[in-house]
Amino acid sequence: MIGRLKPMLIKEFLQMLRDPRMRVVVFGFPVIQMMIMAFALTTDVTDIRTAILDMDRSSASRELTNRFTAGGYFSLTRVLTSHSDVAPLLDEGEVSVVISIPPGFEQDIHSGKQASVQILTDGTDSNTSAIIMGYVNGIIGPYNQALLAQRLSAGGIQAAPVELVSRAWFNPNQESKHYFVPALIAVMLLIFSILLTSIGIVREKEIGTIEQVMVTPIRRMEYILGKTIPYIITGYITMTMMLGIAMLVFDIRIQGSLLLLYALTGIYLCGNLGLALLISASAQTQQQALLTAFLILMPCVLLSGFMFPIKNMPESVQYATYANPMRWYLEILRGVVMKGVGLNALWHAVVAQLILAVSFIALAASRVKKTLA
């Protein structure tokens, strides 16, 4: 197999890199575009997945909880019993906000003391986190006013009854660059993979070299691997350059395992390249392949959670995102880079990416024919 695959790899590398302009396209454009978009991008959230940690279990804490769930913005998905349950939920992205009500909450309110409520948000998406805190303030404000009116009518003190203590996990300063810059790496890898690879097979059909491949003993899967491996290697090189710029220029720090990030990026690239080769094997001309690639790129970016939270999309559209490799890679990228989590928190995204990668490559191989018919 290696003997048959080696000439194919050499041919692909030579064909891809012999033109100096193509080298600029492969290595320069993704990096330049990422830098431009990273500087340019600085960004109504509903159905916010919410967990409640009520350590007081009083009528006052239940009233406050009801205020959060009655507005339509917060969707109560988990009721916690211990502080140890908070971190896994935020690490795995199961909730976007945790509302923690400490013991003695009702007692503090009735005794005239200042009670506190802690709000923990997932800061990986700084824009959504800021909006969530705006909603929280909009709920706590009227609640404070109602309690203050009761105190004043009873001749009590005028201090605000409830103090709001907020904390954004993973991105304490709510800087948008920590959200957008890593995500731009996923976007650039998607564009690079789909556009360059989608013309790989159909180009050989147009110039006639596909006939030379047909008479060789190379098998269909080996042919697909020969078309895929060079772009995986160049994709890793491009990713390394973009990561370097993200760290040096934008001060992005990788909180998790760099080795794990590179390993899972390989699965992402395989999924993208398999999809691109499926386009190329199904198209009759390069123009047709490129138009199909452009039609696929926009939905992939918009339905990935890059610009809009997936949970805010219609349910039918949410199901469509399952077939989008970028959706799962963004979960992996943010999990490793910003949260510092490992496979125990990312396994569902990794399994989904593996299924997509294997499926796309297998479909592409099934579309390659060793006959002109």
Residue pairs with C-beta under 8 A, 6 or more apart in sequence:
1 222
4 216
4 217
4 218
4 219
4 222
5 218
5 222
5 225
5 226
8 218
8 222
8 223
8 225
8 226
8 227
9 226
9 229
9 230
11 226
12 200
12 226
12 227
12 229
12 230
13 230
16 22
16 26
16 196
16 230
16 231
16 234
17 23
17 26
25 196
26 192
26 196
26 234
26 238
27 234
27 237
27 238
27 241
29 192
30 188
30 189
30 191
30 192
30 238
30 241
30 242
31 188
31 238
31 241
31 242
31 245
33 188
33 191
34 181
34 184
34 185
34 187
34 188
34 242
34 245
34 246
35 245
35 249
37 180
37 184
37 187
38 177
38 180
38 181
38 184
38 246
38 250
41 176
41 180
41 184
42 176
42 180
43 127
43 176
43 180
43 307
44 131
45 73
45 128
45 131
45 132
45 135
45 309
45 312
46 72
46 73
46 312
47 73
47 75
47 311
47 312
48 73
48 74
48 75
48 96
48 97
48 132
48 135
49 75
49 77
49 94
49 95
49 96
49 97
49 311
50 68
50 69
50 74
50 75
50 76
50 77
50 78
50 95
50 96
50 97
50 98
50 99
51 76
51 77
51 78
51 79
51 80
51 85
51 86
51 89
51 94
51 95
51 97
51 98
51 99
52 65
52 68
52 76
52 78
52 79
52 80
52 98
52 99
52 101
53 80
53 81
53 82
53 83
53 85
53 86
53 98
53 99
53 100
53 101
54 61
54 62
54 65
54 79
54 101
55 100
55 101
55 102
55 103
55 105
56 101
56 102
56 103
56 104
56 105
56 106
58 105
58 106
58 107
59 106
60 105
60 106
60 109
60 110
61 101
61 105
61 106
64 101
64 105
64 117
64 143
64 162
65 76
65 99
65 101
67 139
67 142
67 143
68 74
68 76
68 99
68 139
69 75
69 76
71 135
71 139
73 135
74 97
74 135
77 94
77 95
78 85
78 89
78 94
78 95
80 86
80 89
80 98
83 100
86 98
86 100
86 120
88 94
88 345
89 95
89 98
90 98
90 120
90 122
90 169
90 170
90 339
91 335
91 339
91 341
91 345
92 341
92 345
93 122
93 331
93 335
95 122
96 121
96 122
96 128
96 129
96 132
97 119
97 120
97 121
97 122
97 132
97 136
98 119
98 120
98 121
99 117
99 118
99 119
100 117
100 118
100 119
100 120
101 117
102 116
102 117
102 118
104 115
105 115
105 116
105 117
106 115
108 114
108 115
108 116
109 115
109 147
109 161
109 162
112 151
112 156
112 157
114 159
114 160
114 161
114 162
114 163
115 161
115 162
115 163
116 162
116 163
116 164
116 165
117 140
117 162
117 163
117 164
117 165
118 165
118 166
118 167
119 133
119 136
119 164
119 165
119 166
119 167
120 166
120 167
120 168
120 169
121 129
121 132
121 133
121 166
121 167
121 168
121 169
122 128
122 129
122 168
122 169
122 170
123 129
123 168
123 169
123 170
123 171
123 172
123 174
123 178
123 338
124 170
124 171
124 178
124 179
124 334
124 338
124 339
125 179
125 309
126 168
126 171
126 174
126 175
126 176
126 178
126 179
127 176
127 179
128 309
129 168
129 171
129 174
130 174
133 166
136 164
136 166
137 164
140 162
140 164
143 162
144 160
144 161
144 162
147 161
147 162
148 158
148 160
148 161
150 156
151 157
151 158
151 161
152 158
168 174
169 339
170 178
170 255
170 338
170 339
171 178
171 179
171 338
177 250
177 251
177 252
178 252
178 338
179 334
179 338
181 246
181 250
181 252
182 246
182 252
182 333
182 334
182 337
182 338
183 306
183 330
183 333
183 334
184 242
185 239
185 242
185 243
185 246
185 333
186 268
186 304
186 306
186 326
186 329
186 330
186 333
187 301
187 306
187 326
188 238
188 242
189 235
189 238
189 239
189 265
189 268
189 269
189 272
189 329
190 272
190 297
190 300
190 301
190 325
190 326
191 297
192 235
192 238
193 231
193 235
193 269
193 272
193 273
193 276
194 272
194 275
194 276
194 279
194 293
194 296
194 297
194 300
195 276
195 290
195 293
195 297
196 231
196 276
197 227
197 228
197 231
197 272
197 273
197 276
197 277
197 280
198 276
198 277
198 279
198 280
198 283
198 289
198 290
198 292
198 293
199 280
199 286
199 289
199 290
200 227
200 276
200 277
200 280
201 210
201 227
201 277
201 280
201 281
201 368
202 280
202 281
202 283
202 284
202 285
202 286
202 288
202 289
203 280
203 286
204 210
204 213
205 284
206 285
206 286
211 372
213 223
213 370
214 370
214 371
214 372
218 226
220 365
220 366
220 368
220 370
221 365
223 365
223 368
224 274
224 277
224 361
224 364
224 365
224 368
227 273
227 277
228 270
228 273
228 274
228 277
228 361
231 269
231 273
232 266
232 269
232 270
232 273
235 265
235 269
236 262
236 265
236 266
236 269
239 262
239 265
243 254
246 252
247 253
247 254
252 337
254 261
254 336
254 337
255 336
255 337
255 338
255 339
255 340
256 335
256 336
256 337
256 339
256 340
256 341
256 342
257 336
257 342
260 336
260 342
260 343
261 332
261 333
261 336
261 337
264 329
264 332
264 336
264 346
264 350
264 353
265 329
267 350
267 353
267 354
267 357
268 325
268 326
268 328
268 329
268 332
268 353
268 357
270 357
270 360
270 361
271 325
271 353
271 356
271 357
271 360
272 325
273 360
273 361
274 356
274 357
274 359
274 360
274 361
274 362
274 363
274 364
275 296
275 325
275 360
276 293
277 360
277 361
277 364
278 360
278 363
278 364
278 367
279 289
279 292
279 293
279 296
280 289
280 364
281 364
281 367
281 368
282 292
282 367
283 289
283 292
299 324
300 324
300 325
300 326
301 307
301 326
302 308
303 310
303 313
303 317
303 320
303 321
303 324
303 327
304 310
304 321
304 324
304 326
304 327
304 330
305 321
305 327
305 330
305 331
306 326
306 330
310 318
310 321
310 327
311 318
313 321
321 327
322 352
323 356
325 353
325 356
325 357
328 349
328 350
328 352
328 353
328 356
329 349
329 353
331 346
331 349
332 346
332 349
332 350
332 353
335 341
335 345
335 346
335 349
336 346
339 345
343 350
